[in-house]
Every structure is written in C-alpha cells, then in structure tokens.
Amino acid sequence: MRTGRVSPAAPGTFADDQVPLHLLRTRAFNQRWAEQPLDVIPLTAADPDFAVAPCIRERLVRWCSEGVMSYGPPLGLPAFREAVAAWMQGTRGLRCGPADVLATDGAASAMATVARASLQPGDEVLIPDPVDFLFRHAVERAGAVAVPVALHRGACRDDAAMAIAQLKRHLGSRSRMLWLCNPHNPLGLVPARAWLEAVVHWAIGHGLRVLSDEVWSDIVYAPHRHTSAATLSPEAARQVVMVYGFSKGFGLAGLRIGCIVCADPAWLRRMAQAAEAESTVGGAATLSQVAAVAAMEDGGDWLRGFVEHLRAQRDLTAMRIARWPGVQVAAPQGTFVMFPRIDAIDADAERLCTRLLAEARVALVPGSPRWFGPGARGHLRLCFATSRGLLERALDRLDTVLLRS
Ligand SMILES: Cc1ncc(COP(=O)(O)O)c(C=O)c1O
C-alpha cells in the first residue's frame, strides 16, 4: 500500500487563511456558503471548508491535461478498485480484493443501490434512531419500510445486550436487514468492537443482512478505534455490505464518489445491476475515481493532519457548548459533527435554529425528524470542519444569544 508516501500535511494546512471563502461562496451548496447571506456562518452540511489535499489537485490536473475522458469500465476503473482494496486492507484490516469493489457516485448513491438490490416492497429494515435522513430515504425509495430503533440511546450506546433488546422489540417477519452507521452521524459514536460484534452477530443469527455505512470511518479520535463490521468474522464478511465514500475524510463531496465493498459475488452482481452501471445509465465518473485514487494512495498524511486539526476543533466546541445553560453535549468519538441536546433552551429545535440564524447569523441543522428521525428531537447539529478563527467567531455569536437565554 502506498499511503504515507508523501510528506506530512504542511504546517498551516488548516490555518485560518486556508479557508477559501471567496470560492466557497460560489461553490459550496447544500445549506452552506453559496446558499447563505454574506454575513452568515454556516456550520450546516457535513462538508469541510478547506480545499482538498494537494496530491488530489495535482492528480486531477495531470489527468485533465492529458485530455482523454473515455468511458470507464462499469464497476469502476481497475486502479480505483485496486486502491480501495489496498486502502481497506491497510487502514482497517479488511481482507478484500478489487473484485469485491463497485464504484458508485457517492455513499448516498451506494446506499440507494444496496437498497434496490437487496429489498422487496414491504420488506423491513431496522435503522438506528436518530440517524442521517439518507437511511430512511434509501430504504423507502426501494419500496421498503424503515423501522427506527433507539439503538444508541441511553445505556444502549455501551451495552450491547440492551441494544439487542431494542432490536428484538422491532424484529418482525418482514425484517430483512439491519443498517448501521459507523461512526454514527449525528451522534459521533464509534461503536466498540465488542458491541458491534454482538449486534452484527445477533442480526446475522436472525437472518438479517447488514449494511454498514462507514463513510465517516476516517474521522475517528484516539483512543477510539474504528472496527469495520465485515472484519468481525468470516460470517460477517459474507453477510455485511460496506458503504464508503470520500466526502468526509477527503472533502470530495462535489465529485460524488464512493463505493460498495461486498465479498459475496452474487450480491455484488445484483448491486452492479441495480446501479445500472453496465447500461451506462449509472456509474461513477472516471475523473472522480482518479481523485479518490490519489486520496487513498497519497493522501494519508494530509488526512492525519486533518484529523489532528478536527480534534482540537472538537475539544473547543464541546467546551464552549457545555457553557450554554442546561445544554448537554458529548464530544464525538468520530465524525466532525456535534449533536448537543438543547431542549432546556427551546424544545423546538427548528424554532431555535431560526432564531440563531436571525440573531446570531449562524446557520445550524435542527435535530428534526425529517433530518435525523424522531429520536433527534430537542437537539441541533453543528459541523466544526472549518478553521479555528471561523469556529470561534461562530461560537462567540452563538454565545451572545444563548448565554442570555
Ligand atoms: C452517514 C452518512 N452516510 C452517507 C452520506 C452521504 O455521503 P456522500 O456525500 O458520499 O454521498 C453522509 C453525508 O453526510 C452521511 O453522513
């Protein structure tokens, strides 16, 4: 594996002057800079404010300057599938080969593809509650039913027996899959290996296949460690499909690039069909795959520097939010989002976000059911993948409203 070949992220890579605001204001959509009034700081969609790693930019420039933009193979460029296999083996000990990889245009699209290939109308899928809206969205678009389970709430977050008790209450004759988010958006949890082992094996033992969304798995703070669900046992390797992407760790959201990793060839074939890659109706753009290959081959040190920066951002954010009256906050173990419980200030998170936008000029995501499921009520989500200066400015503005609530 070639990760770690390049020099460490240069000092200053994540300094205040490295946020290209003039570009973000025209290029960063999805509730971010390009969609906000000029005086608003958006801590909304989980998308970094920094430009991508130099090794990615250089590779794209080279590829573009060579000028050949032909069709790629349906399942992905050989270099992409090889790089994913090497990355998964090298970073999380997942034994997989290029043949187990299907390139997709993003993790969201990978989830939708898995759903289409694995579910029949009326099938039920157990999903965590709260969790990113994409879980419910992908399941429902396949005609199946998403069944929210309080899988991580209260004592369930550490106690697998309690989490399994919750799952049992929702298991029915139409249950087909369990979908997990690891690390978890928006809770920031990184399940311990023993918890994951118990939950995944319970699911497999009850005839459920498992989708493990690991799009956040490069953003984990020591001493926590990411365990990839398919590494748990040979049985898990067969019954787990991994969804992965490059929007979080490498900031490639706009290139819409991700993948499915699955050791069951027949299941992967069905997913390739569901992705419509062979007909060319679907399929991942080759330029996006080239960027992802550069990230996996040469971006390891940049990524380590990014996680270091994020850890400091996380600590500051948790410390500052803990001062807001009655608010409960846990520093995330992974991801770059924080999900404080704010119902002591206002039980209606949408109303609070509207007020914070109007009075503090900071945009946040309310913990409303439409974004994260019913279990998100009374929370809001804040993304801290920006510079220290912008984060401090946003927190100062929020303080001026919330410390006088
Ligand atoms: C848990 C989770 N899954 C999937 C996605 C979508 O990722 P992508 O941009 O690769 O489609 C996100 C993005 O926020 C996410 O948080």
The ligand as an SDF file (V2000), in Angstrom:
LIG
                    3D

 16 16  0  0  0  0  0  0  0  0999 V2000
  -23.9560    8.7180    7.4430 C   0  0  0  0  0  0  0  0  0  0  0  0
  -23.8330    9.2580    6.0480 C   0  0  0  0  0  0  0  0  0  0  0  0
  -23.9700    8.4220    5.0140 N   0  0  0  0  0  0  0  0  0  0  0  0
  -23.8550    8.8600    3.7480 C   0  0  0  0  0  0  0  0  0  0  0  0
  -23.5990   10.1850    3.4760 C   0  0  0  0  0  0  0  0  0  0  0  0
  -23.5160   10.6320    2.0480 C   0  0  0  0  0  0  0  0  0  0  0  0
  -22.1980   10.6720    1.6020 O   0  0  0  0  0  0  0  0  0  0  0  0
  -21.8500   11.0430    0.0760 P   0  0  0  0  0  0  0  0  0  0  0  0
  -21.5870   12.5070    0.0290 O   0  0  0  0  0  0  0  0  0  0  0  0
  -20.6130   10.2550   -0.2300 O   0  0  0  0  0  0  0  0  0  0  0  0
  -22.9840   10.6290   -0.7680 O   0  0  0  0  0  0  0  0  0  0  0  0
  -23.4690   11.0940    4.5350 C   0  0  0  0  0  0  0  0  0  0  0  0
  -23.2410   12.5250    4.2750 C   0  0  0  0  0  0  0  0  0  0  0  0
  -23.4030   13.3570    5.1250 O   0  0  0  0  0  0  0  0  0  0  0  0
  -23.5770   10.6140    5.8530 C   0  0  0  0  0  0  0  0  0  0  0  0
  -23.4310   11.4140    6.9020 O   0  0  0  0  0  0  0  0  0  0  0  0
  1  2  1  0
  2  3  1  0
  2 15  2  0
  3  4  2  0
  4  5  1  0
  5  6  1  0
  5 12  2  0
  6  7  1  0
  7  8  1  0
  8  9  2  0
  8 10  1  0
  8 11  1  0
 12 13  1  0
 12 15  1  0
 13 14  2  0
 15 16  1  0
M  END
$$$$
